Amino acid sequence: MLLSLIVASFIVMGSPGPSTISVTAVGAAFGLRRSLFYLSGLVAGTIAVLLAVATGLIALLLAVPRLAPVLLSASAVYILYLAYRIATAPPLSRPDGAVAAPSFAGGVLLAVANPKAYVAIAAVFAGSPLGGVAKTAVLAVMIVLIHLVWWLAGAAFGRVFHDPLWSRRVNLAFAAALVATTAYAVM
């Protein structure tokens, strides 16, 4: 049971989506040190989503007919803003201290605005026969591990592209992937 929960969470929650793509992009665009607070915010926000799903709070919110479209619209606006920030980040060969890396609050905001997070966490949570506390604890650890892997991959990937032209291309590709995965999650 535990192994199946871990595998399911790795596949469903760890697949590319707004959160994983954004932490990879921010790690690549801003480096490990400057993106650490954003990573921490994503983890905290995603764990908040997990708790909202586990306690039934999200089901209660979505039961309000006019609230769901408002939440979805706010999510899309923020994710588009983050994609813009990633696309316009300075090349890694010329780090610009004046360009602020996305913040802890930005990570939290993206995590709670991420439609894929709710769907993926709910699917994995509902599909496991383990008790609620055990599922929540295992999924919280998986959230940390998944985000760490994507963040480290982004930072490692970013080191390869110190050329300004390649850096710009990578940032644009990550920004486009963020928009595309969000559009897919919304549909």
QUILIN-V884791 format. One line per field, one symbol per residue. phi: phi as a letter, one per 40 degrees, with the letter a starting at -180 (. if undefined). A space follows every 50 residues. Layout:
phi = ???
This chain:
phi = .ccccccccccccccdadcccccccccccbgcccbcccdccccccccccd cccccgccccccccdccdcccccccccccccccccccbccdccbcbcccc cdcdccccccccccccdccccccccccbcccdcccccccccccccccccc ccccccccccbccdccccccccccccccccccdcccc
